[in-house]
Amino acid sequence: MGLSEIQDRIAKACAEAGRDTSEVQLIAVSKVQPLDRVEAVLEEGHRLFGENRVQEAAGKWPDFKARFGGVSVHLIGPLQTNKARQAFELFDAIHSVDRPKLARTIARIAQEEGHCPELFIQVNTGEEEQKAGVLPADADGFIAECREMDLPLRGLMCIPPVEETPSLHFSLLRKIAERNGLDGLSMGMSSDFEQAIALGATHVRVGSAIFGDRVKT
């Protein structure tokens, strides 16, 4: 499919929703992708990428950032507390703040470093046992807790259950964000980003539709 077609689809979805394309950022999910594919997308001019693992990002992005200007990398996968400091060096945003212990660790490192990536709280909208994220019923309290720590909250993130209608989960995430005065919504992937844009997504995460099928390592 490729980058330009995804950009065209985003523009069309924004037009249909009465939104400006500048309101939606495309995160090209480069996890488990060969370096030549990532470089090709960089050569096309795209500068915002998403990674799932700190270790993989550490082996990939310092070199690319040295070669290409203006690159921004977001962590969209789970973050272990013992990798939080390294995440500060690699990522401009973390989309997976999902528990108080991690929030406290980030707050402590932010005090020591004098800066902090933008943060999104991951909400487990489907209340799935195997999935990370705060439960919807606990989201308001956790948002307040993060604000008490002066963390730079940008918004919320969710990954809907595979077998359920994603728009229901996007709507729920938007309601939680609105009542807490947050406008960042990281939601929507290759198969459903148009629905997410219609429901207010500010960041959509698209991988295989840009790069091709992931390569297992």
Secondary structure, DSSP 8 states (H G I E B T S, - for coil): --HHHHHHHHHHHHHHTT--GGG-EEEEE-TT--HHHHHHHHHTT--EEEES-HHHHHTTHHHHHHHSTT-EEEE-S---GGGHHHHHHH-SEEEEE-SHHHHHHHHHHHHHHS---EEEEEB-TT--TTS-SB-HHHHHHHHHHHHHTT--EEEEE----TTS-HHHHHHHHHHHHHHTT--EEE---TTTHHHHHHTT-SEEEE-HHHH-S----
